[in-house]
């Protein structure tokens, strides 16, 4: 068996095509585009790349974007001040504080300071609570992207057994909350596993849809996957590769070459879930703009 490749690049391009016209119409109607502000503290290379990609995509789609770059030694109070100022600005619809933050910054306090109606990352407790009970809200971008990939690729989780490997607040728990909702393209029976789960391969082999988000390079092997399962790899890990010019390569949490032999469909790394995260961030930003301007036919979230 050679698995179908679920391309996040292709699906995200479809989303951008839909968003472009919507953003243009909103800009003409309200006299300004949707606005996204990113706060970046320090010089983490991965964070800088991610912010650069967001800024580029905003420019392509006509979204106003603003970067606030602070030194690595910026104080907690300074970061809080910028967040509070962005909360008050009428030209900013979405605020994203790039993680991780330096140790002197109280990460939960800073994230909780973002106005819930501008929390396009979906991490504020108000939005997490709404997600859990199934109310319209901002969904965390990577879990939102996983859900959209399943829908767009024709692999609806409805009535399926979904097994998630990983219990983080950013990925594992939100995916669990999204897929078990009583609504279209959800309605799954969801099992969450983690590093302390006993007999893990026995459980993962029960999955119709297996989602790997454990942060361990090529952790999921062929013997952990039921033949014909759909496999979504959320992980992205840098591993040494002397044969590469860069000296490393990027791999997921799934052993792609092994697992594609038994899966019916699989996401690659890179090019799978990764591109979806930025696409859903921009969906959330447009959704925020529309809610804040009382647009009745606002962009649907789930």
C-alpha positions as a Markdown table, in Angstrom:
| # | Residue | x | y | z |
|---|---|---|---|---|
| 1 | Unk | 0.0 | 0.0 | 0.0 |
| 2 | Unk | 1.2 | 3.5 | -0.8 |
| 3 | Unk | -0.6 | 6.1 | 1.3 |
| 4 | Unk | -2.3 | 9.1 | -0.1 |
| 5 | Unk | -0.3 | 12.3 | 0.8 |
| 6 | Unk | -2.4 | 14.9 | 2.5 |
| 7 | Unk | -0.7 | 18.2 | 1.5 |
| 8 | Unk | -1.1 | 21.1 | 3.9 |
| 9 | Unk | 0.5 | 23.3 | 1.2 |
| 10 | Unk | -2.3 | 22.5 | -1.2 |
| 11 | Unk | -5.1 | 22.9 | 1.3 |
| 12 | Unk | -3.7 | 26.1 | 2.7 |
| 13 | Unk | -3.4 | 27.6 | -0.8 |
| 14 | Unk | -7.2 | 26.8 | -1.2 |
| 15 | Unk | -7.9 | 28.7 | 2.0 |
| 16 | Unk | -5.8 | 31.7 | 0.9 |
| 17 | Unk | -7.8 | 31.8 | -2.4 |
| 18 | Unk | -11.0 | 32.0 | -0.4 |
| 19 | Unk | -9.6 | 34.6 | 2.1 |
| 20 | Unk | -8.2 | 36.9 | -0.6 |
| 21 | Unk | -11.6 | 37.9 | -2.0 |
| 22 | Unk | -13.1 | 38.2 | 1.4 |
| 23 | Unk | -10.4 | 40.4 | 2.7 |
| 24 | Unk | -10.6 | 42.7 | -0.3 |
| 25 | Unk | -14.4 | 43.1 | 0.1 |
| 26 | Unk | -14.0 | 43.8 | 3.9 |
| 27 | Unk | -11.3 | 46.4 | 3.2 |
| 28 | Unk | -13.5 | 48.2 | 0.7 |
| 29 | Unk | -16.6 | 48.1 | 2.9 |
| 30 | Unk | -15.0 | 49.3 | 6.2 |
| 31 | Unk | -12.1 | 51.4 | 4.9 |
| 32 | Unk | -9.4 | 49.3 | 6.5 |
| 33 | Unk | -8.1 | 45.8 | 6.2 |
| 34 | Unk | -8.0 | 43.2 | 9.1 |
| 35 | Unk | -5.1 | 43.9 | 11.3 |
| 36 | Unk | -2.7 | 41.4 | 13.1 |
| 37 | Unk | 0.0 | 42.3 | 15.6 |
| 38 | Unk | 2.8 | 39.9 | 16.6 |
| 39 | Unk | 4.9 | 40.5 | 19.7 |
| 40 | Unk | 8.3 | 38.8 | 19.4 |
| 41 | Unk | 10.7 | 38.8 | 22.4 |
| 42 | Unk | 14.3 | 37.7 | 21.8 |
| 43 | Unk | 16.0 | 36.1 | 18.8 |
| 44 | Unk | 14.8 | 32.5 | 18.8 |
| 45 | Unk | 15.6 | 31.4 | 15.2 |
| 46 | Unk | 12.5 | 29.3 | 14.8 |
| 47 | Unk | 10.3 | 32.1 | 16.1 |
| 48 | Unk | 11.9 | 34.6 | 13.8 |
| 49 | Unk | 11.3 | 32.3 | 10.8 |
| 50 | Unk | 7.7 | 31.8 | 11.8 |
| 51 | Unk | 7.0 | 35.5 | 12.3 |
| 52 | Unk | 8.6 | 36.2 | 8.9 |
| 53 | Unk | 6.3 | 33.7 | 7.2 |
| 54 | Unk | 3.2 | 35.3 | 8.9 |
| 55 | Unk | 4.3 | 38.8 | 7.8 |
| 56 | Unk | 4.9 | 37.6 | 4.2 |
| 57 | Unk | 1.5 | 36.0 | 4.0 |
| 58 | Unk | -0.3 | 39.0 | 5.5 |
| 59 | Unk | 1.3 | 41.2 | 2.8 |
| 60 | Unk | 0.2 | 38.8 | 0.0 |
| 61 | Unk | -3.4 | 38.8 | 1.2 |
| 62 | Unk | -3.7 | 42.5 | 2.1 |
| 63 | Unk | -3.8 | 42.0 | 5.9 |
| 64 | Unk | -2.2 | 44.8 | 7.9 |
| 65 | Unk | 0.5 | 43.4 | 10.0 |
| 66 | Unk | 2.7 | 44.9 | 12.7 |
| 67 | Unk | 5.7 | 43.4 | 14.4 |
| 68 | Unk | 6.8 | 44.4 | 17.9 |
| 69 | Unk | 10.3 | 43.1 | 18.4 |
| 70 | Unk | 11.8 | 43.3 | 21.9 |
| 71 | Unk | 15.2 | 42.4 | 23.1 |
| 72 | Unk | 15.6 | 39.0 | 24.9 |
| 73 | Unk | 16.1 | 40.9 | 28.2 |
| 74 | Unk | 12.8 | 42.8 | 27.9 |
| 75 | Unk | 11.0 | 42.9 | 31.2 |
| 76 | Unk | 7.7 | 41.2 | 32.0 |
| 77 | Unk | 6.2 | 44.7 | 32.6 |
| 78 | Unk | 7.4 | 45.9 | 29.1 |
| 79 | Unk | 5.7 | 43.0 | 27.3 |
| 80 | Unk | 2.5 | 43.5 | 29.3 |
| 81 | Unk | 2.5 | 47.2 | 28.4 |
| 82 | Unk | 2.7 | 46.4 | 24.7 |
| 83 | Unk | -0.1 | 43.8 | 24.9 |
| 84 | Unk | -2.4 | 46.3 | 26.8 |
| 85 | Unk | -1.7 | 49.0 | 24.2 |
| 86 | Unk | -2.6 | 46.6 | 21.4 |
| 87 | Unk | -5.8 | 45.7 | 23.2 |
| 88 | Unk | -6.9 | 49.3 | 22.9 |
| 89 | Unk | -6.1 | 49.8 | 19.2 |
| 90 | Unk | -9.0 | 49.8 | 16.8 |
| 91 | Unk | -6.8 | 48.9 | 13.8 |
| 92 | Unk | -5.7 | 45.6 | 15.4 |
| 93 | Unk | -8.1 | 42.7 | 15.3 |
| 94 | Unk | -5.7 | 39.9 | 16.4 |
| 95 | Unk | -2.8 | 39.8 | 18.8 |
| 96 | Unk | -0.3 | 37.0 | 18.9 |
| 97 | Unk | 2.5 | 36.8 | 21.4 |
| 98 | Unk | 5.1 | 34.4 | 19.9 |
| 99 | Unk | 6.2 | 31.6 | 22.2 |
| 100 | Unk | 8.4 | 30.7 | 23.9 |
| 101 | Unk | 9.0 | 33.7 | 26.1 |
| 102 | Unk | 12.2 | 34.4 | 28.1 |
| 103 | Unk | 12.2 | 33.1 | 31.6 |
| 104 | Unk | 11.7 | 36.6 | 33.2 |
| 105 | Unk | 8.3 | 36.8 | 31.5 |
| 106 | Unk | 5.3 | 35.1 | 33.2 |
| 107 | Unk | 3.9 | 33.4 | 30.1 |
| 108 | Unk | 0.4 | 32.6 | 31.5 |
| 109 | Unk | -0.1 | 36.1 | 32.8 |
| 110 | Unk | 0.9 | 37.6 | 29.5 |
| 111 | Unk | -1.3 | 35.3 | 27.4 |
| 112 | Unk | -4.2 | 36.0 | 29.8 |
| 113 | Unk | -3.7 | 39.7 | 29.4 |
| 114 | Unk | -4.6 | 39.5 | 25.7 |
| 115 | Unk | -8.2 | 40.7 | 25.2 |
| 116 | Unk | -10.3 | 37.5 | 24.5 |
| 117 | Unk | -11.9 | 39.1 | 21.4 |
| 118 | Unk | -8.4 | 39.6 | 19.9 |
| 119 | Unk | -6.9 | 36.2 | 21.0 |
| 120 | Unk | -6.4 | 34.8 | 17.5 |
| 121 | Unk | -4.1 | 32.1 | 18.9 |
| 122 | Unk | -7.0 | 30.7 | 21.0 |
| 123 | Unk | -5.1 | 30.4 | 24.2 |
| 124 | Unk | -7.0 | 32.7 | 26.5 |
| 125 | Unk | -9.0 | 30.7 | 29.2 |
| 126 | Unk | -12.2 | 32.3 | 28.0 |
| 127 | Unk | -11.7 | 31.0 | 24.5 |
| 128 | Unk | -10.4 | 27.6 | 25.7 |
| 129 | Unk | -13.6 | 27.3 | 27.8 |
| 130 | Unk | -15.8 | 28.2 | 24.8 |
| 131 | Unk | -14.0 | 25.7 | 22.7 |
| 132 | Unk | -14.6 | 22.9 | 25.3 |
| 133 | Unk | -18.4 | 23.5 | 25.5 |
| 134 | Unk | -18.7 | 24.0 | 21.8 |
| 135 | Unk | -19.5 | 27.7 | 21.6 |
| 136 | Unk | -18.2 | 29.8 | 18.6 |
| 137 | Unk | -14.7 | 31.0 | 19.5 |
| 138 | Unk | -11.1 | 31.2 | 18.3 |
| 139 | Unk | -9.7 | 27.8 | 17.9 |
| 140 | Unk | -5.9 | 27.2 | 18.5 |
| 141 | Unk | -4.4 | 27.4 | 15.0 |
| 142 | Unk | -2.6 | 24.0 | 14.8 |
| 143 | Unk | -5.6 | 22.0 | 16.1 |
| 144 | Unk | -7.9 | 24.0 | 13.9 |
| 145 | Unk | -5.7 | 23.2 | 10.9 |
| 146 | Unk | -5.7 | 19.5 | 11.7 |
| 147 | Unk | -9.5 | 19.5 | 11.8 |
| 148 | Unk | -9.7 | 21.4 | 8.5 |
| 149 | Unk | -7.2 | 19.0 | 6.8 |
| 150 | Unk | -9.4 | 16.1 | 7.7 |
| 151 | Unk | -12.5 | 17.8 | 6.4 |
| 152 | Unk | -10.9 | 19.1 | 3.2 |
| 153 | Unk | -9.2 | 15.8 | 2.3 |
| 154 | Unk | -12.4 | 13.8 | 2.7 |
| 155 | Unk | -11.4 | 12.0 | 5.9 |
| 156 | Unk | -14.2 | 13.1 | 8.2 |
| 157 | Unk | -13.7 | 12.0 | 11.8 |
| 158 | Unk | -17.5 | 11.4 | 12.2 |
| 159 | Unk | -18.1 | 8.0 | 13.8 |
| 160 | Unk | -14.4 | 7.2 | 13.7 |
| 161 | Unk | -12.0 | 6.3 | 16.6 |
| 162 | Unk | -9.4 | 9.0 | 16.8 |
| 163 | Unk | -6.3 | 8.4 | 18.9 |
| 164 | Unk | -4.2 | 11.3 | 19.8 |
| 165 | Unk | -0.6 | 10.8 | 21.0 |
| 166 | Unk | 0.3 | 13.9 | 23.1 |
| 167 | Unk | -1.6 | 15.9 | 25.7 |
| 168 | Unk | -0.2 | 19.4 | 25.4 |
| 169 | Unk | -2.4 | 22.5 | 26.0 |
| 170 | Unk | -1.4 | 23.8 | 22.5 |
| 171 | Unk | -2.2 | 20.7 | 20.4 |
| 172 | Unk | -3.3 | 17.5 | 22.1 |
| 173 | Unk | -6.0 | 18.7 | 24.4 |
| 174 | Unk | -7.6 | 21.2 | 21.9 |
| 175 | Unk | -7.8 | 18.5 | 19.2 |
| 176 | Unk | -9.5 | 16.3 | 21.7 |
| 177 | Unk | -12.1 | 19.0 | 22.5 |
| 178 | Unk | -12.7 | 19.9 | 18.8 |
| 179 | Unk | -13.2 | 16.3 | 17.5 |
| 180 | Unk | -15.5 | 15.1 | 20.2 |
| 181 | Unk | -18.0 | 17.9 | 19.6 |
| 182 | Unk | -21.6 | 17.1 | 18.6 |
| 183 | Unk | -21.5 | 18.6 | 15.2 |
| 184 | Unk | -20.6 | 17.9 | 11.5 |
| 185 | Unk | -17.0 | 16.8 | 10.8 |
| 186 | Unk | -16.5 | 16.0 | 14.5 |
| 187 | Unk | -18.6 | 13.4 | 16.4 |
| 188 | Unk | -15.6 | 11.2 | 16.9 |
| 189 | Unk | -14.8 | 8.8 | 19.7 |
| 190 | Unk | -11.5 | 10.2 | 20.9 |
| 191 | Unk | -8.7 | 8.6 | 23.0 |
| 192 | Unk | -5.8 | 10.7 | 24.3 |
| 193 | Unk | -2.5 | 8.9 | 25.0 |
| 194 | Unk | 0.8 | 10.3 | 26.3 |
| 195 | Unk | 4.2 | 9.3 | 27.5 |
| 196 | Unk | 2.8 | 7.5 | 30.5 |
| 197 | Unk | 0.2 | 5.5 | 28.7 |
| 198 | Unk | 0.6 | 1.8 | 29.2 |
| 199 | Unk | 0.5 | -0.5 | 26.2 |
| 200 | Unk | 0.6 | 2.4 | 23.8 |
| 201 | Unk | 1.0 | 0.5 | 20.5 |
| 202 | Unk | -2.0 | -1.6 | 21.4 |
| 203 | Unk | -4.1 | 1.5 | 21.7 |
| 204 | Unk | -2.7 | 3.3 | 18.6 |
| 205 | Unk | -3.5 | 0.3 | 16.5 |
| 206 | Unk | -7.2 | 0.8 | 17.3 |
| 207 | Unk | -7.2 | 4.2 | 15.6 |
| 208 | Unk | -9.0 | 4.9 | 12.4 |
| 209 | Unk | -7.3 | 8.3 | 12.6 |
| 210 | Unk | -4.0 | 8.6 | 14.4 |
| 211 | Unk | -2.7 | 12.0 | 15.4 |
| 212 | Unk | 0.9 | 12.2 | 16.5 |
| 213 | Unk | 1.8 | 15.3 | 18.6 |
| 214 | Unk | 4.3 | 14.0 | 21.2 |
| 215 | Unk | 7.4 | 15.9 | 20.2 |
| 216 | Unk | 9.7 | 12.9 | 19.6 |
| 217 | Unk | 11.4 | 12.3 | 16.3 |
| 218 | Unk | 9.9 | 9.4 | 14.3 |
| 219 | Unk | 8.3 | 8.0 | 17.4 |
| 220 | Unk | 5.4 | 6.3 | 15.7 |
| 221 | Unk | 6.5 | 3.2 | 13.9 |
| 222 | Unk | 4.7 | 0.9 | 11.4 |
| 223 | Unk | 3.8 | -1.6 | 14.1 |
| 224 | Unk | 1.8 | 1.1 | 15.9 |
| 225 | Unk | -0.6 | 1.8 | 13.0 |
| 226 | Unk | -3.7 | -0.1 | 11.9 |
| 227 | Unk | -3.6 | -0.9 | 8.2 |
| 228 | Unk | -5.7 | 1.6 | 6.4 |
| 229 | Unk | -5.5 | 4.3 | 9.1 |
| 230 | Unk | -5.3 | 8.0 | 8.4 |
| 231 | Unk | -2.1 | 9.4 | 10.0 |
| 232 | Unk | -1.7 | 13.1 | 10.9 |
| 233 | Unk | 1.8 | 14.1 | 12.0 |
| 234 | Unk | 1.9 | 17.3 | 14.0 |
| 235 | Unk | 5.5 | 17.0 | 15.0 |
| 236 | Unk | 8.4 | 18.9 | 13.6 |
| 237 | Unk | 11.8 | 18.0 | 14.9 |
| 238 | Unk | 15.3 | 18.9 | 13.8 |
| 239 | Unk | 17.7 | 16.0 | 13.7 |
| 240 | Unk | 21.4 | 15.8 | 12.7 |
| 241 | Unk | 22.0 | 14.9 | 9.1 |
| 242 | Unk | 25.7 | 15.1 | 8.0 |
| 243 | Unk | 24.7 | 14.5 | 4.4 |
| 244 | Unk | 22.6 | 17.7 | 4.4 |
| 245 | Unk | 24.3 | 21.0 | 3.5 |
| 246 | Unk | 22.6 | 22.5 | 6.6 |
| 247 | Unk | 23.8 | 19.6 | 8.8 |
| 248 | Unk | 20.3 | 18.7 | 9.9 |
| 249 | Unk | 16.9 | 17.7 | 8.5 |
| 250 | Unk | 13.3 | 18.1 | 9.7 |
| 251 | Unk | 11.3 | 15.1 | 10.6 |
| 252 | Unk | 7.9 | 14.5 | 12.2 |
| 253 | Unk | 6.8 | 12.4 | 15.1 |
| 254 | Unk | 6.0 | 9.6 | 12.6 |
| 255 | Unk | 8.5 | 7.4 | 10.8 |
| 256 | Unk | 7.1 | 8.5 | 7.4 |
| 257 | Unk | 8.8 | 5.9 | 5.2 |
| 258 | Unk | 7.7 | 3.1 | 7.4 |
| 259 | Unk | 4.2 | 4.2 | 8.2 |
| 260 | Unk | 3.2 | 5.2 | 4.6 |
| 261 | Unk | 3.4 | 1.5 | 3.8 |
| 262 | Unk | 0.4 | 0.7 | 6.0 |
| 263 | Unk | -1.6 | 3.9 | 6.2 |
| 264 | Unk | -4.2 | 4.9 | 3.7 |
| 265 | Unk | -3.3 | 8.6 | 4.0 |
| 266 | Unk | -0.6 | 10.5 | 5.8 |
| 267 | Unk | 0.7 | 14.0 | 6.2 |
| 268 | Unk | 4.4 | 14.8 | 5.3 |
| 269 | Unk | 6.9 | 16.8 | 7.3 |
| 270 | Unk | 7.5 | 19.4 | 6.2 |
| 271 | Unk | 4.5 | 20.4 | 4.1 |
| 272 | Unk | 1.8 | 18.8 | 6.1 |
| 273 | Unk | 0.3 | 20.4 | 9.2 |
| 274 | Unk | 2.8 | 23.2 | 9.3 |
| 275 | Unk | 1.4 | 25.4 | 6.5 |
| 276 | Unk | -2.1 | 25.0 | 8.0 |
| 277 | Unk | -1.1 | 26.8 | 11.2 |
| 278 | Unk | -0.5 | 30.1 | 9.5 |
| 279 | Unk | -3.6 | 29.7 | 7.3 |
| 280 | Unk | -5.8 | 29.2 | 10.3 |
| 281 | Unk | -4.2 | 32.2 | 12.1 |
| 282 | Unk | -5.3 | 34.3 | 9.2 |
| 283 | Unk | -8.8 | 32.7 | 9.3 |
| 284 | Unk | -9.0 | 33.7 | 12.9 |
| 285 | Unk | -7.9 | 37.2 | 12.2 |
| 286 | Unk | -10.6 | 37.7 | 9.5 |
| 287 | Unk | -13.1 | 36.1 | 11.8 |
| 288 | Unk | -12.2 | 38.6 | 14.6 |
| 289 | Unk | -12.5 | 41.5 | 12.2 |
| 290 | Unk | -15.9 | 40.4 | 11.1 |
| 291 | Unk | -17.2 | 39.8 | 14.7 |
| 292 | Unk | -15.8 | 43.2 | 15.8 |
| 293 | Unk | -17.6 | 44.9 | 12.9 |
| 294 | Unk | -20.9 | 43.0 | 13.3 |
| 295 | Unk | -20.7 | 41.3 | 9.9 |
| 296 | Unk | -23.6 | 38.9 | 10.0 |
| 297 | Unk | -22.2 | 36.3 | 7.5 |
| 298 | Unk | -18.9 | 36.1 | 9.3 |
| 299 | Unk | -16.4 | 33.4 | 8.5 |
| 300 | Unk | -17.5 | 30.2 | 10.1 |
| 301 | Unk | -15.3 | 28.6 | 12.7 |
| 302 | Unk | -16.1 | 24.9 | 12.9 |
